[in-house]
Amino acid sequence: MSRNLDRLYRGERWWAAELVLRSLGIVLLAGSYRLGLIAHRMVTAPRLHQATMGELAVGLAIVACLTSGLALTMFGPKLFELVPIPKSNRLYWKS
């Protein structure tokens, strides 16, 4: 495994990862804002109609950008930290 990815898995503070991942989160949030403006223009301009595949795709992109942007902005590299799974978990039960 790469040294940098191993640092993220262990949860070490690393300023380069903090800067890059949180900046990517802000870029995704800005992108979701722009997509929101596009979606608003797509929906309000023509007469009433059923949602097209393009409008649904823009809506899906907005939700994806918002959730990933918020997660990266708030948590940064902590998203990649390994979480211990207790032995009482069903995956560990051997019958």
C-alpha positions as CSV (number, residue, x, y, z in Angstrom):
1,M,0.0,0.0,0.0
2,S,1.3,3.5,-0.7
3,R,2.8,5.5,2.2
4,N,0.3,8.4,1.8
5,L,-2.8,6.2,1.7
6,D,-1.5,4.4,4.8
7,R,-1.2,7.7,6.6
8,L,-4.8,8.4,5.8
9,Y,-6.0,5.0,7.0
10,R,-4.1,5.5,10.4
11,G,-5.7,8.9,10.8
12,E,-2.5,10.9,11.0
13,R,-2.8,14.7,10.6
14,W,-1.3,15.6,7.3
15,W,-1.5,19.2,6.1
16,A,-1.4,18.4,2.4
17,A,-4.3,16.0,2.6
18,E,-6.2,18.4,4.7
19,L,-5.7,21.2,2.2
20,V,-6.5,19.2,-0.9
21,L,-9.5,17.3,0.4
22,R,-11.2,20.3,2.1
23,S,-10.5,22.4,-1.0
24,L,-12.1,19.7,-3.2
25,G,-15.1,19.8,-0.9
26,I,-15.5,23.5,-1.3
27,V,-15.2,23.1,-5.1
28,L,-17.9,20.5,-5.0
29,L,-20.2,22.8,-3.0
30,A,-19.6,25.6,-5.5
31,G,-20.4,23.1,-8.3
32,S,-23.6,22.1,-6.6
33,Y,-24.6,25.8,-6.4
34,R,-24.0,26.2,-10.1
35,L,-25.9,23.1,-10.9
36,G,-28.7,24.4,-8.7
37,L,-28.9,27.5,-10.8
38,I,-28.9,25.4,-14.0
39,A,-31.7,23.2,-12.6
40,H,-33.7,26.2,-11.6
41,R,-33.4,27.6,-15.1
42,M,-34.3,24.2,-16.7
43,V,-37.4,23.8,-14.6
44,T,-38.9,27.3,-14.6
45,A,-38.3,28.4,-18.2
46,P,-40.6,26.1,-20.2
47,R,-44.2,25.4,-19.7
48,L,-45.3,22.7,-17.2
49,H,-44.0,19.3,-18.2
50,Q,-42.9,16.0,-16.9
51,A,-39.3,15.8,-15.7
52,T,-36.9,14.9,-18.5
53,M,-33.9,12.6,-18.1
54,G,-31.6,15.6,-18.3
55,E,-33.4,17.4,-15.4
56,L,-33.3,14.2,-13.3
57,A,-29.6,13.8,-14.1
58,V,-28.9,17.4,-13.0
59,G,-30.9,16.8,-9.8
60,L,-28.8,13.6,-9.1
61,A,-25.6,15.5,-9.7
62,I,-26.7,18.2,-7.3
63,V,-27.4,15.7,-4.5
64,A,-24.0,13.9,-5.2
65,C,-22.1,17.1,-5.2
66,L,-23.8,18.4,-2.0
67,T,-23.3,15.2,0.0
68,S,-19.7,14.6,-1.1
69,G,-18.8,18.3,-0.8
70,L,-20.2,18.6,2.7
71,A,-18.5,15.4,3.8
72,L,-15.1,16.4,2.4
73,T,-15.4,19.9,3.8
74,M,-16.4,18.9,7.3
75,F,-14.3,15.8,7.8
76,G,-11.5,16.0,5.2
77,P,-9.0,13.1,5.5
78,K,-10.9,11.6,8.5
79,L,-13.2,10.0,6.0
80,F,-10.5,7.5,5.0
81,E,-9.6,6.5,8.6
82,L,-10.2,2.8,9.3
83,V,-13.0,2.1,11.8
84,P,-12.7,-0.9,14.1
85,I,-15.5,-3.4,13.8
86,P,-16.5,-5.2,17.0
87,K,-16.3,-8.9,17.2
88,S,-20.0,-9.0,18.1
89,N,-20.8,-7.9,14.5
90,R,-22.8,-10.4,12.4
91,L,-20.0,-10.6,9.8
92,Y,-17.7,-12.2,12.3
93,W,-20.1,-14.9,13.5
94,K,-19.1,-18.3,12.4
95,S,-21.9,-20.9,12.7
